[in-house]
Amino acid sequence: MNVSSTEEMRYLPPELRCISHQAPLLLESDDTGSARLLACTQGCRVPFVNGVPRFVPAHNYAAGFGLQWKAFRKTQLDSYTGTTVSRDRLARCLGAALDVLSGKTVLEVGCGAGRFTELMLAAGARVCACDLSNAVEANYENCCQSPNYFVCQADVRQLPLARKSFDFVVCLGVIQHTPNPEETITALAQYVKPGGSLVIDHYGYDYPMTGPRRVVRQLLLHLPPRTAKAVALAIGRLLLPLHKLGWNDKRGRWRLRKLLTRISPVVDYYETYPQLSRKLLAEWSLLDTHDTLTDYYKHLRSVEEIRECLAACGFVNLEVYHGGNGVEARARAPLSSDRRKCA
């Protein structure tokens, strides 16, 4: 990706703040005048790299996800698949049609390549997206033409944004991959404005971590991210032809599928997303095989544990249930009137 300075970040959200001083960040040029950066009045400077401001070092525990989303930049975008897979998931988690986002401010944490970012922008939201990995580059390539869009590389525990500023804070497919899920949820809660909504999901205890996946993952976690990616995709490409043999209703091949679900580490979505073409099924399988076998953290939580954490953060109108990848939840930050009623 090579973005010229004239193409860098057309929109800066008013909520943007210096992490150290909480002062507004403004767009400036460096001392040579050849590159743009963000600066606060106290002298802090944040560089743009490939069009995206970076508030964290390039290498961290999420590096594998950056490699993944740059390799599969469009795979899960509804605009690429011609389906509504991502839209359906987002609407289900929101508990409403996407037009509820029209004219609203949205903070999307763990934005990846932008499967949900593009949908929220199309719905008329003003979106501030962030990711710990350099998946932000894939997100930027996919979404940079949209107005009211900002993306940065940052840590959820130290976001460069004003607190209590967003109508919606959305974090899907992410929290289980952070060092401490409860700490992550608590951090997310700080950015929801009074009356606003937090929308999250989390792996449940029924997550299909089979024996073969567990063994291969433990081996790959000892490898550098690029090597782990190459090995995970090689495993996927080697075993996918066997999985494809079972992608029909013939009795013998169905038995092959049942066997593979027990002994193969490959993630197979044949029954989950029948609306995808065989080409896309294979692409999604490779993507999530890498995801499943290389994620540095993989936490599991119950409905009760997520509900307890949201309640401890002070949220009201909790809706927490089994769904999607395990547990889905949404909750509202109380208004001052809500607090008076509880007093």
Secondary structure as UniProt FT lines:
FT   HELIX           5..7
FT   TURN            14..15
FT   STRAND          16..17
FT   TURN            19..21
FT   STRAND          26..29
FT   TURN            31..32
FT   STRAND          36..39
FT   TURN            41..42
FT   STRAND          45..49
FT   TURN            50..51
FT   STRAND          52..54
FT   TURN            61..62
FT   HELIX           63..71
FT   TURN            75..76
FT   HELIX           78..81
FT   HELIX           85..94
FT   HELIX           98..101
FT   TURN            102..103
FT   STRAND          105..109
FT   TURN            112..113
FT   TURN            115..116
FT   HELIX           117..122
FT   TURN            123..124
FT   STRAND          126..131
FT   TURN            134..135
FT   HELIX           136..143
FT   TURN            144..145
FT   STRAND          149..153
FT   TURN            156..157
FT   STRAND          166..171
FT   HELIX           175..177
FT   HELIX           181..189
FT   TURN            190..191
FT   STRAND          192..203
FT   TURN            205..206
FT   HELIX           211..220
FT   TURN            221..222
FT   HELIX           225..245
FT   HELIX           251..263
FT   TURN            270..272
FT   TURN            274..275
FT   HELIX           278..294
FT   HELIX           303..312
FT   TURN            313..314
FT   STRAND          316..323
FT   TURN            324..325
FT   STRAND          326..332
FT   HELIX           336..342
//
